[in-house]
Amino acid sequence: MTRQTTAQTLAEQLFAAEAAIDAAVTETASLIAMFPAARAEALLSAVVGQRAFHTTAAAVSALTEARGQLVATHQTLSALARSMGLETLAVGPLDKPRERRARLAACADGSQEAHTA
């Protein structure tokens, strides 16, 4: 296995881990968002669900911390790849949100280049 192949494999797994954390944050945040309405719908006191609310909020916080650690890992591995002269790796969406907005703005202006990017 070449360094480039190894780096590609690591990048793919990193992106999968990042997507998994994002999905976990989304699902857990959706769960906690349901608690107040569910409690009210069941005609229960706010005291009844507070422990679940608190522990789920702690889970969101832990997932947020884990996401930050993966971002730091991403930055570290990117710097390592650059220092080793490995070509840029791209898996998943190839543009960052700022780049996407610029491309969409160019499309709105009728720029043909934006449609082919």
Secondary structure, DSSP 8 states (H G I E B T S, - for coil): --HHHHHHHHHHHHHHHHHHHHHHHHHHHHHHHHHHHHHHHTT--TTTTHHHHHHHHHHHHHHHHHHHHHHHHHHHHHHHHHHTT------S--S-HHHHHHHHHHHHTT-HHHHH-
